[in-house]
Structure formats: C-alpha cells, structure tokens
Amino acid sequence: LLIRLILLFPLFISLLAAQYSANPELAGLSIYRLEGLKKIMYEFVDEGKLAGVQTAIIRNGSIGHYDTYGYADIDSKKQLKDDAIFRIYSMTKPIVSVALMMLYEEGKFLLDDPVHKYIPEMKNLRVYKPVFTQNFFGSTLGKIWPLNKLRSVRKTKTHMRIIDLLRHTSGLGYGWGSNTYVDRKYKKADIWEAKDTKDFINKISKIPLYHEPGTGWRYGVSTDVCGYLVEVLSGQSLDEFLSSRIFMPLNMVDTHFQVPDNKINRFTTNYINNIPEKYRWLLRKSFNPDGKLMAIDNPDSSEFTKNVTFFSGGGGLVSTTKDYVQFCKMILNQGELNGSRILSPKTIEL
C-alpha cells in the first residue's frame, strides 16, 4: 500500500526535533559524509532557495544525525529551532492511511468494498471520456483541435473501491494536469473551501473522475476521502481518532490540525518559489518573477491557527520532526513502538 511505499526506507530523512541525541557510530554513519550533507543543506539556505532546514537520519533503529540551520521567519531573522512546528501537507496521507487500516484490522470494512457502501454520495459517480482517443483510427487525429476538445461525461462502469483510495487509483485528482475540462471542474467546485469533511465529499462527488476507478494512477484527494471514511466507520471526527488512537500512543504531542495558541510562537512561516503558473491558482498568490522565496502563510494569520473545522486527510496536519520520527519508527518497527501496537506486522507487509 501507499504507506509502505512512502515510509519503509533503511534511512529516513526528515525534519528535526531537539529531544534526540545523535550517535553516528551506533547508526553506522560516516561523520565525514555527514559533514558533507550539512554543507549541502546549508547551501540551500545561504543561496536563498530555502528559509531553513532540519535534517535527521535514522539507521538501524538509531538516531545517527540531526541538525538545524536557517530561519523560521526570514524577515524578522527568527532562528529555526529544534522544536519548530511545520505544515506537513501530504505527509498527512501516511498517517490517515494507517488510521484507516487500523479500522480494517477491526473488521470494519474490506479493501474491495465499494466506497459507496459507506459513503452513499460516491455511488453514482461520473467519469470523463474523450470522444476521440489520441490514436483515433490509427492516426494522431485525436490530438488535433477541435477533435481533442470533444468529450463526454458518463456514469462509471466500475465502482470505486476502498483499495482504490489507498493506492490512488480512484480516478480522483487535485485539479491540475493536462485534462483541462476536469481541472476546470475542480476549480469551480472550490473544494478547499469546504466547511468540513462531509461538505468536501459533497463537492468532489459531483466532479467527473479523470479515469475509470482501478484503471490508472493519479495523485489527488483520495486520502481526504479516506479521512472521511475514518469518521464514518469510527463514529469520531478525524481529529479525535488520530489524537486518541495514534498521536497519544506514539507520544506525538505536537501534531495537530489546528496549532494551539500556546504553540503559535513555534510555528514557522511558509515560503514558496518557482511554482509553474498552472498550479498557482491553488495558493491564490502572485509570485516573484525572479524566483526568490515568497511568504505565502504567516503564523499570525495562518488558517492553521484559526478555527479549523475541515480536517483534510490529504494535507491538513502540522507537526514537528520529533513527532514524525515517532510515526516512522513505528512503521519501521512493524507497527509497534515502545509497547504501543498501532498496526499488525501483516498489515504493514501489505
């Protein structure tokens, strides 16, 4: 599953938190090469490509390296600290996928179950179909305007299954790519303005799929649907489920959908640069033409510090390196950490 593909590495490099003491020798790491790593990472900051960097390396179950360099906020020259809180965006996905698999182990669903069995809104889905394929009658006519603009939207032939959500073969996307028709539908639906997960489901269930479920792979909002499934199957909000079933057992004390007031001073400014123009509508920001870093989210005005009611399973969490290392160590340790069993080894092997 996606969890295994993302997280099972002999070396895990992530953002850092301070409570760890590093032992390169115990981890079997070269001090000389670690110095080279630091030099490379520092250059990203010194050349203005990144505001700050935190690196941690775990090998053979030991913390072999950690380091922090740069700024939490460039304008104020606020130094990046070991306990800084970051927006982890799509690294929310592995956590929510684990949450759903916990419910799978409890017999709440089968991987081949249709999604609409638990989410009725996802039953009568439609899918985008070009009228002419690119190899129309063995030629390239299907690529030529206006033939390439002719399309139909019809009911899907197959049902979307839960396993399709977990492996991103559902036909859902993010609203960017070469399919301008479906992309426009995502923009019009304004999915990120949903007031909660149910409202989000109502929005995306009306958008045509990019392809028939199970017939292709596309990165997108599938894990947000997984998050809503967790709510439906558990009877808890996604926020409550993750907190009680994953964060507390793993001692992930700084992982939230909303940054608590007493932690805002540890929340970093978010910067971005050199984003292709076709993706910029997602952030609703203009960009520096020279590619320099530009702040797009500040702690004192961030949506992550307001009254968060939409718990995005695909990208809504904030966290620290200490916390995320705890999660990854649990995965690397076959679903258990410090006596807390989150998943069985058999599920991890999937």
C-alpha positions as CSV (number, residue, x, y, z in Angstrom):
1,L,0.0,0.0,0.0
2,L,0.9,3.7,-0.2
3,I,2.1,3.6,3.4
4,R,4.8,1.0,2.7
5,L,5.9,2.7,-0.5
6,I,6.4,6.1,1.3
7,L,7.9,5.1,4.6
8,L,9.8,1.9,4.6
9,F,13.3,3.1,4.0
10,P,16.5,1.9,5.7
11,L,17.4,5.6,6.0
12,F,14.7,8.1,6.9
13,I,15.5,11.8,6.4
14,S,13.0,14.2,7.8
15,L,12.5,17.4,9.7
16,L,14.2,17.5,13.1
17,A,13.2,17.9,16.8
18,A,15.6,18.6,19.6
19,Q,15.0,15.8,22.1
20,Y,17.1,13.3,20.2
21,S,20.8,12.8,20.8
22,A,22.6,11.6,17.8
23,N,25.2,8.7,17.7
24,P,26.7,8.4,14.2
25,E,28.8,5.4,15.2
26,L,25.9,3.5,16.6
27,A,23.9,4.1,13.5
28,G,26.9,3.2,11.3
29,L,27.2,6.6,9.6
30,S,30.3,8.3,8.4
31,I,31.0,11.6,10.3
32,Y,32.9,12.9,7.3
33,R,29.9,12.3,4.9
34,L,27.5,13.8,7.4
35,E,29.6,17.0,7.3
36,G,29.2,16.9,3.6
37,L,25.4,16.6,4.0
38,K,25.3,19.6,6.3
39,K,27.3,21.7,3.8
40,I,24.9,20.9,1.0
41,M,21.8,21.6,3.1
42,Y,23.3,24.9,4.4
43,E,23.9,26.0,0.8
44,F,20.2,25.8,0.1
45,V,19.6,28.3,2.8
46,D,22.6,30.5,2.1
47,E,21.6,30.7,-1.6
48,G,18.1,31.7,-0.7
49,K,16.5,28.6,-2.0
50,L,15.1,27.5,1.4
51,A,14.3,29.5,4.5
52,G,15.7,26.8,6.9
53,V,16.4,23.2,7.0
54,Q,16.2,20.5,9.7
55,T,17.6,17.0,8.9
56,A,17.5,13.8,10.8
57,I,18.8,10.4,9.8
58,I,17.7,7.1,11.5
59,R,19.5,4.0,10.6
60,N,19.3,0.6,12.3
61,G,16.8,2.0,14.8
62,S,19.2,4.7,16.0
63,I,19.3,8.5,15.5
64,G,22.6,8.9,13.7
65,H,22.4,12.6,12.8
66,Y,20.4,15.7,13.5
67,D,20.9,19.3,12.6
68,T,19.0,22.6,12.4
69,Y,20.0,25.6,10.3
70,G,18.4,28.8,9.0
71,Y,15.3,30.8,9.8
72,A,11.7,30.2,11.0
73,D,11.0,33.6,9.5
74,I,13.3,35.4,7.1
75,D,12.1,39.0,7.5
76,S,12.5,39.0,11.3
77,K,15.6,36.8,11.2
78,K,13.9,34.5,13.7
79,Q,16.1,31.4,14.0
80,L,14.8,28.0,13.2
81,K,14.7,26.0,16.4
82,D,14.7,22.2,17.1
83,D,11.0,22.2,18.2
84,A,9.7,24.2,15.2
85,I,6.2,23.3,14.0
86,F,5.8,22.8,10.3
87,R,2.9,22.3,7.9
88,I,3.5,18.7,6.8
89,Y,0.9,18.8,4.0
90,S,0.9,15.5,2.1
91,M,2.8,13.7,4.8
92,T,-0.6,13.7,6.5
93,K,-1.5,11.0,4.0
94,P,0.5,8.1,5.5
95,I,-0.9,8.9,9.0
96,V,-4.5,8.8,7.7
97,S,-3.9,5.7,5.7
98,V,-2.6,4.0,8.8
99,A,-5.7,5.2,10.7
100,L,-8.0,3.6,8.0
101,M,-6.0,0.3,8.1
102,M,-6.5,0.2,11.9
103,L,-10.2,0.1,11.2
104,Y,-9.6,-2.6,8.6
105,E,-7.9,-4.7,11.2
106,E,-11.0,-4.3,13.4
107,G,-13.2,-5.8,10.6
108,K,-15.0,-2.5,9.8
109,F,-14.6,-3.0,6.0
110,L,-12.9,-5.0,3.3
111,L,-10.4,-3.5,0.9
112,D,-12.5,-4.5,-2.1
113,D,-15.7,-2.9,-0.6
114,P,-17.2,-0.2,-2.8
115,V,-16.7,3.2,-1.3
116,H,-20.4,4.0,-1.7
117,K,-21.3,1.2,0.8
118,Y,-20.2,3.6,3.5
119,I,-20.4,7.0,1.6
120,P,-23.6,7.0,-0.4
121,E,-22.7,10.2,-2.2
122,M,-20.0,8.3,-4.0
123,K,-22.3,5.8,-5.7
124,N,-23.4,7.4,-9.0
125,L,-20.0,8.8,-10.0
126,R,-19.3,10.1,-13.5
127,V,-16.1,9.8,-15.5
128,Y,-14.6,11.9,-18.2
129,K,-14.4,10.2,-21.6
130,P,-12.7,11.8,-24.7
131,V,-14.8,11.2,-27.8
132,F,-11.7,10.5,-29.9
133,T,-8.6,8.8,-28.5
134,Q,-5.2,10.1,-29.4
135,N,-4.8,7.1,-31.7
136,F,-8.1,7.6,-33.4
137,F,-8.3,5.1,-36.3
138,G,-4.6,4.5,-36.0
139,S,-3.7,8.2,-36.6
140,T,-3.0,11.2,-34.5
141,L,-6.3,13.0,-35.3
142,G,-7.4,12.7,-31.7
143,K,-4.6,15.1,-30.8
144,I,-5.8,17.8,-33.2
145,W,-8.1,20.7,-32.2
146,P,-11.1,20.6,-32.1
147,L,-11.2,16.8,-32.1
148,N,-9.2,16.8,-28.9
149,K,-11.8,19.0,-27.2
150,L,-14.8,16.7,-27.9
151,R,-15.7,14.8,-24.8
152,S,-18.5,13.1,-22.9
153,V,-19.2,12.5,-19.2
154,R,-20.9,9.3,-18.4
155,K,-21.6,7.0,-15.4
156,T,-18.6,4.9,-14.4
157,K,-18.6,1.2,-15.4
158,T,-17.0,0.1,-12.2
159,H,-17.4,1.1,-8.6
160,M,-14.7,2.9,-6.8
161,R,-13.3,0.6,-4.1
162,I,-11.6,1.4,-0.8
163,I,-8.3,0.0,-2.1
164,D,-8.5,2.4,-5.0
165,L,-8.5,5.3,-2.5
166,L,-5.5,3.9,-0.6
167,R,-3.4,3.4,-3.8
168,H,-4.6,6.5,-5.7
169,T,-6.3,4.5,-8.5
170,S,-9.7,6.0,-7.7
171,G,-9.8,8.5,-10.6
172,L,-9.9,11.4,-8.2
173,G,-7.2,14.1,-8.6
174,Y,-6.2,17.6,-7.5
175,G,-7.4,19.7,-10.4
176,W,-4.2,20.0,-12.2
177,G,-2.7,18.3,-15.2
178,S,-3.4,18.0,-19.0
179,N,-7.2,17.4,-18.6
180,T,-8.4,21.0,-18.7
181,Y,-12.1,20.0,-18.7
182,V,-11.9,18.1,-15.4
183,D,-9.4,20.6,-14.0
184,R,-11.9,23.4,-14.5
185,K,-14.5,21.4,-12.6
186,Y,-12.2,21.2,-9.6
187,K,-11.6,24.9,-9.7
188,K,-15.2,25.7,-9.9
189,A,-16.1,23.4,-7.1
190,D,-13.7,25.3,-4.8
191,I,-13.1,22.1,-2.8
192,W,-10.7,23.6,-0.3
193,E,-13.4,26.0,0.9
194,A,-15.4,23.0,2.3
195,K,-16.6,23.7,5.9
196,D,-16.0,20.1,6.9
197,T,-15.2,16.6,5.5
198,K,-18.8,15.9,4.6
199,D,-19.1,19.1,2.7
200,F,-15.9,18.2,0.9
201,I,-17.4,14.8,-0.1
202,N,-20.5,16.6,-1.4
203,K,-18.2,18.8,-3.6
204,I,-16.0,16.1,-5.1
205,S,-18.7,13.6,-5.7
206,K,-20.1,15.9,-8.3
207,I,-16.8,16.2,-10.2
208,P,-16.2,13.8,-13.1
209,L,-13.4,11.3,-12.4
210,Y,-10.2,11.5,-14.6
211,H,-10.5,7.8,-15.4
212,E,-12.4,4.7,-14.5
213,P,-11.7,3.5,-11.0
214,G,-8.9,1.0,-10.9
215,T,-7.6,1.7,-14.4
216,G,-5.0,4.3,-13.8
217,W,-3.0,6.1,-11.1
218,R,-3.4,9.8,-10.2
219,Y,-2.2,11.7,-7.2
220,G,-5.1,13.5,-5.6
221,V,-7.7,13.8,-2.9
222,S,-8.2,10.1,-2.4
223,T,-6.8,10.2,1.1
224,D,-9.2,13.0,2.0
225,V,-11.9,10.5,1.3
226,C,-10.1,8.0,3.4
227,G,-10.2,10.6,6.2
228,Y,-14.0,10.9,5.9
229,L,-14.2,7.1,5.9
230,V,-12.4,7.0,9.2
231,E,-15.0,9.3,10.6
232,V,-17.9,7.3,9.2
233,L,-16.5,3.9,10.4
234,S,-15.3,5.1,13.8
235,G,-18.0,7.5,14.8
236,Q,-15.4,10.0,15.7
237,S,-14.1,13.1,14.0
238,L,-10.8,12.5,12.2
239,D,-9.1,14.9,14.6
240,E,-10.3,12.9,17.6
241,F,-9.5,9.5,16.1
242,L,-5.9,10.4,15.2
243,S,-5.3,12.1,18.6
244,S,-6.6,9.2,20.7
245,R,-5.5,6.2,18.5
246,I,-2.2,7.4,17.0
247,F,-0.8,10.6,18.4
248,M,-1.2,9.9,22.1
249,P,0.1,6.3,22.0
250,L,3.1,7.4,20.0
251,N,3.8,10.5,22.1
252,M,3.2,12.8,19.1
253,V,2.4,15.7,21.3
254,D,2.8,18.5,18.7
255,T,0.8,17.1,15.8
256,H,-2.5,18.9,15.1
257,F,-4.9,20.1,12.5
258,Q,-5.0,23.4,14.3
259,V,-2.0,25.0,16.0
260,P,-2.8,25.6,19.7
261,D,-2.5,29.2,20.8
262,N,0.4,28.4,23.1
263,K,2.4,26.9,20.3
264,I,1.9,29.6,17.6
265,N,5.3,31.1,18.5
266,R,6.9,27.8,17.3
267,F,5.0,27.8,14.0
268,T,7.2,28.6,11.0
269,T,6.4,31.0,8.1
270,N,5.7,29.1,4.9
271,Y,7.7,30.1,1.8
272,I,7.5,29.0,-1.8
273,N,9.1,29.8,-5.2
274,N,9.3,28.8,-8.8
275,I,5.8,27.2,-9.0
276,P,4.6,26.6,-12.5
277,E,1.9,29.1,-13.4
278,K,-0.8,26.5,-14.0
279,Y,-0.6,25.5,-10.3
280,R,-0.6,28.9,-8.7
281,W,-4.4,29.2,-8.5
282,L,-4.3,26.6,-5.7
283,L,-2.4,29.1,-3.5
284,R,-4.2,32.1,-4.7
285,K,-1.0,34.1,-4.6
286,S,1.1,36.0,-7.0
287,F,4.8,35.0,-7.3
288,N,8.1,36.8,-7.5
289,P,9.2,36.7,-11.2
290,D,12.8,36.3,-10.2
291,G,12.1,33.1,-8.3
292,K,13.0,34.4,-4.9
293,L,11.3,33.0,-1.8
294,M,8.0,34.5,-1.0
295,A,6.0,34.1,2.2
296,I,2.6,32.6,1.5
297,D,1.4,31.8,5.0
298,N,2.4,33.6,8.2
299,P,1.8,32.2,11.7
300,D,-0.2,35.2,13.0
301,S,-2.7,35.0,10.1
302,S,-2.5,31.4,9.1
303,E,-5.6,29.3,8.5
304,F,-3.8,26.6,10.6
305,T,-4.2,28.8,13.6
306,K,-7.9,29.7,13.1
307,N,-11.0,27.6,13.9
308,V,-10.2,24.6,11.8
309,T,-13.4,22.6,11.0
310,F,-12.3,20.8,7.8
311,F,-9.8,18.1,8.8
312,S,-8.1,17.3,5.5
313,G,-6.8,13.8,5.5
314,G,-4.6,14.5,2.5
315,G,-2.7,17.5,3.8
316,G,-4.1,19.2,6.9
317,L,-1.7,18.4,9.7
318,V,1.1,20.3,11.3
319,S,3.9,18.5,13.2
320,T,7.5,18.5,14.4
321,T,10.3,16.2,13.4
322,K,10.3,14.6,16.8
323,D,6.7,13.6,16.2
324,Y,7.0,12.4,12.7
325,V,10.1,10.4,13.5
326,Q,8.0,8.6,16.2
327,F,5.4,7.7,13.5
328,C,8.1,6.5,11.1
329,K,9.8,4.4,13.8
330,M,6.5,2.7,14.4
331,I,6.2,1.8,10.7
332,L,9.8,0.6,10.6
333,N,9.3,-1.5,13.7
334,Q,6.4,-3.4,12.1
335,G,3.6,-1.4,13.6
336,E,4.7,-1.1,17.2
337,L,6.7,1.5,19.2
338,N,7.5,1.5,22.9
339,G,4.8,-1.0,23.8
340,S,2.1,0.6,21.7
341,R,0.8,-1.6,18.9
342,I,-0.8,0.5,16.1
343,L,-0.9,-2.0,13.3
344,S,0.0,-5.7,12.9
345,P,3.1,-6.8,11.0
346,K,0.8,-8.4,8.4
347,T,-0.9,-5.2,7.6
348,I,2.5,-3.4,7.4
349,E,3.6,-6.0,4.9
350,L,0.7,-5.1,2.6
